[in-house]
Amino acid sequence: MKKKLIVFDLDGTLLTSENEITQESKETIWYCKEKGFQIAYITGRGTIKTPPKATL
């Protein structure tokens, strides 16, 4: 079986200026998970500036 992976960029893509994920983005991520995709997140920020794990 093939594995399917979607990688989301955090900065300027998923995160708002308040470091939050919009409801629309959360719904899209859950839809992808329901369709069998594995989800990963990337960022160009250093570890100190990376926000804590977002609640989806």
VEXTORLUM-449989 format. One line per 5 residues: number of its first residue (from 1); their letters; for each residue x negated, y negated, z negated of N, C-alpha, C. Coordinates in pm, 1 decimal, m for minus. Each point is the difference from the previous one (the first is absolute). Layout:
NUM	a	X/Y/Z/X/Y/Z/X/Y/Z ~ ... $
// end
This chain:
1	mkkkl	m83.8/117.0/0.0/83.8/m117.0/0.0/m88.9/m124.1/0.0 ~ 34.1/m97.2/84.0/m73.6/m125.4/4.9/37.9/m87.4/m119.5 ~ m99.7/m67.6/m53.2/26.3/m97.2/m105.6/13.7/m136.2/64.9 ~ 93.1/m78.3/m50.7/22.9/m133.5/53.6/m32.5/m100.8/m108.8 ~ m78.4/m99.7/35.8/m45.0/m99.1/m97.0/25.4/m139.7/54.8 $
6	ivfdl	56.4/m86.2/m83.5/14.4/m141.4/32.7/m78.2/m76.8/m104.8 ~ m84.4/m90.8/47.6/m81.3/m81.8/m89.6/49.4/m144.3/9.0 ~ 33.0/m57.0/m114.5/48.2/m137.8/m6.7/m108.8/m89.2/m58.5 ~ m22.4/m114.0/64.1/m88.7/m101.5/m55.1/77.5/m78.7/m105.0 ~ m63.1/m30.6/m109.4/68.0/m74.5/m105.3/3.4/m150.0/29.3 $
11	dgtll	m115.1/m58.6/24.9/m13.9/m145.0/11.6/69.3/m54.7/124.8 ~ 100.3/m83.2/m21.4/68.5/m63.6/111.3/94.0/91.7/75.9 ~ 7.0/124.9/m40.6/89.7/94.4/65.9/107.8/45.3/m96.8 ~ m38.3/70.5/m103.6/97.6/46.5/m99.3/19.2/m98.3/m114.4 ~ m107.4/m63.2/m43.0/9.8/m85.4/m117.7/38.3/m143.4/36.4 $
16	tsene	91.1/m55.1/m78.1/35.5/m141.3/13.8/m108.0/m83.0/m69.0 ~ 14.0/m130.9/5.5/m97.0/m87.1/m67.2/3.4/17.9/m151.7 ~ 106.8/61.5/m50.9/10.8/29.9/m143.4/m46.5/142.2/m32.2 ~ m67.1/64.2/95.0/m48.9/138.7/m15.6/112.4/98.3/m26.3 ~ 112.3/m20.0/64.3/113.0/91.7/m11.8/33.3/57.9/138.0 $
21	itqes	63.7/114.9/m1.1/45.0/63.9/123.8/148.6/m27.5/15.6 ~ 39.3/m46.1/117.5/140.9/m33.1/22.6/85.9/125.9/m0.9 ~ 127.6/m18.2/m25.9/94.0/112.1/m0.1/3.4/66.5/137.5 ~ m5.4/m78.5/105.8/1.3/55.0/135.9/m121.2/90.5/23.6 ~ m115.9/m42.8/m46.9/m119.8/83.4/14.6/11.6/127.7/m81.7 $
26	ketiw	53.5/m10.4/m121.4/20.0/119.6/m83.3/91.3/99.7/69.6 ~ 107.1/m49.2/58.6/93.7/88.5/70.1/m66.2/65.8/120.2 ~ m83.6/m74.5/70.7/m71.2/56.6/114.4/m96.0/109.7/m44.1 ~ m71.8/m24.8/m108.8/m93.0/100.5/m52.3/75.4/125.7/m41.5 ~ 111.6/m15.1/m71.7/78.7/116.5/m41.3/54.4/74.9/121.1 $
31	yckek	42.3/m72.3/103.0/49.1/64.4/122.5/m110.9/86.0/61.2 ~ m120.0/m54.6/8.0/m113.0/74.8/55.4/m30.3/124.4/m82.1 ~ 5.8/m13.7/m132.9/m22.2/115.8/m87.4/105.3/107.4/23.9 ~ 125.6/m42.1/14.0/108.6/95.6/24.0/m18.2/74.0/132.9 ~ m64.3/m64.7/96.6/m24.1/60.7/130.3/m124.6/88.4/0.6 $
36	gfqia	m66.0/11.8/m116.2/m112.8/91.7/m12.9/m137.0/m62.5/15.1 ~ m8.0/m130.8/8.3/m129.3/m65.5/10.7/m64.6/m13.9/m137.0 ~ m131.2/14.7/m3.8/m75.1/m33.8/m120.0/m34.0/m147.6/11.9 ~ m2.4/m70.1/m110.7/m20.8/m143.4/m1.1/m130.3/m32.6/m72.8 ~ m78.0/m91.0/58.4/m122.3/m48.6/m63.5/m2.7/m152.1/13.8 $
41	yitgr	m72.7/m63.9/m89.5/m10.0/m145.7/m1.1/m146.6/m38.6/6.9 ~ m29.5/m107.0/75.2/m137.4/m48.1/9.9/m3.6/m149.7/m29.0 ~ m117.3/m47.4/m36.3/m19.6/m142.4/m22.8/m147.2/m33.8/21.2 ~ m23.9/m123.2/39.7/m136.1/m47.7/13.2/m48.1/m68.1/m126.9 ~ 86.4/m8.5/m100.0/m35.6/m64.9/m126.9/m95.6/88.0/m79.2 $
46	gtikt	m76.7/m64.8/m85.9/m81.5/74.5/m94.5/89.9/59.4/m107.5 ~ m51.3/90.8/m77.1/82.7/67.7/m99.7/52.1/m94.4/m107.6 ~ m72.9/m105.8/m31.4/45.4/m93.1/m103.1/121.6/m78.8/47.5 ~ 6.9/m32.5/128.9/108.7/m80.9/53.1/116.5/82.2/53.4 ~ m11.5/131.0/m6.6/107.5/85.5/47.8/107.6/9.5/m107.9 $
51	ppkat	127.3/m26.4/37.8/106.6/6.7/m100.6/19.3/142.9/m49.4 ~ 55.2/12.9/m120.5/28.5/134.2/m50.9/99.8/72.1/90.2 ~ 7.7/128.3/m16.9/90.8/81.1/81.6/140.4/m58.4/m0.3 ~ 52.1/m21.2/121.1/134.1/m54.9/13.8/104.3/109.5/m22.4 ~ 110.1/m36.0/m57.2/109.0/94.6/m19.6/85.2/3.4/126.1 $
56	l	11.9/118.1/56.3/81.4/13.2/120.4/125.8/67.0/m36.5 $
// end
